[in-house]
Amino acid sequence: MTPDAIETVFRDEAGRALATLIRLVGDFDLAEDALQDAFAAALLKWRGSDAPANPRAWLVNVARNKAIDRIRRRRNFRGKEQQIVHAIELDAADEEEAAPPDLDDDMLRLIFTCCHPSFAPEVQVALTLRTVCGLTTAEAARAFLSTEEAMSQRLVRAKQKIRLAGIPYEVPGRDALEERLRGVLTVIYLVFTEGYLATSGTELIRHDLACEAIRLGRLLLGLMPDAGDIKGLLALMLLHDARRAGRTDAAGDIVLLEEQDRSLWNREQIAEGLALVEQALGVKGRPQPYTVQAAIAALHAQAPSYDQTDWRQIVGLYEVLLRIAPSPVIELNHAAAVSMVDGPARALGLVDSLAARGGLKQYDLLPAVRADLLRRLDRREEARAAYLAASDATQLAPLKRLYASRLAELDAG
Amino acid sequence: MQYLLMIYQNEVEYAKRDKNTEQAMLAEYQTFTQSIIASGNYKGGDRLQPTTTATTVRVRDGKMLTTDGPFAETREQLGGYYMIEAKNLDEAIGIAARIPGARIGSIEVRPIWQYDH
């Protein structure tokens, strides 16, 4: 194998191998160190030869032995650690026969541990990105506008809490599952939105994060195939991600929905998303926010063009969302949809009322939507000021370029 | 693992409760305590006298300073505790949620420091 091919195997297998190792050795740090050791061993062993038949099993097996070595090497070797080594070796015997679904269970255990409600939400996301998604500490810091040092401290404290507070490495029991699942879905959604539209930096789309979130969604659904809200979230992610190829141009600049070339959208993924939305909508009980959002995405995905979109139904769905999961972002999206049904003047009233209530401070999309409505109302000077405000409010280079080009269009008349 | 479950609530509000409510609460606490004794989780537990009876001691530069009460600016005060044995944090949280005081105030769940002997 070439070093590149080995690297690819690592990337594909690291998350699951780590999840299994944590269960075997019962310690996040020890598991990570042992996996690093196993990677180093693989680089030596696999170079110039074929990959083993089951690289993940190979990695887990070697890492487990490395973990035992590490425990034995520790200076204060005591009877208790002998017991741990014995337990890991015992588990090893079972592991030989373990079928792939068990490995998925390990992954799920890892997600639920990282998303334990005894962690603050931002810690849940950080821990998931680092441990489940395999991002480096620096990448996780970058994704959430934190310094590497702060992110590293946060992760150290979180892993310490898992050990010292006895946070279990397991999927919660049925009684707690529903409450805990909500937190897990929120984290997956946050990972996806960060991948769908990065909060900073030069790249608009961090495809690796969006992919990882979709993979986690599929994994969860595989293990809880009847959960309507998982279906809704997975559908939402698939439908948004299906538009990826149309969302940027050759220069990496953003292309807004109304200007996108719809032939670039991934039809296969849209079909999968539509089928999931339908199933999610069929689940009895209160509509779930992710499902309603997915239904909106489905209407966009099915529309032959921007003008021929079923805006009336989209407005209705946003009104449902405003009842079940109100937020300033939903209000803003609602207003934008209203502008397509009742015209920009009514929408501007909604946006201004949102702004007057102090909603969405420090969020560039509010002035951007305002600017667009003002432009459509031919109130040019105000539109100009709003585009400038939007540009000041964003950290993202492609969005700054978008607002600059809108300003240039205004000036050109 | 062992955990200390600390019961915090507003003791001024709590003191205003009428006799019947107080009796009902005591009975609930007794039932709860019996249940965790029966399940083997109970290690100890007590109700505390109100913070007006408390004295705080500090030693600074070798000198002892004794003051009245704890710093009582917080909205909720420590009113009692349970010491429990639980399999993991989830079991401890489950027990904490069944403490009658959880419905009025809040329960802090803290693992006990384990020393290696």
Interface residues (C-beta under 8 A of the other chain):
Chain A: R78 K80 H116 S118 L164 A165 G166 I167 P168 P172 A176
Chain B: M1 Y3 A86 K87 N88 L89 D90 A92 I93 V109 P111 D116
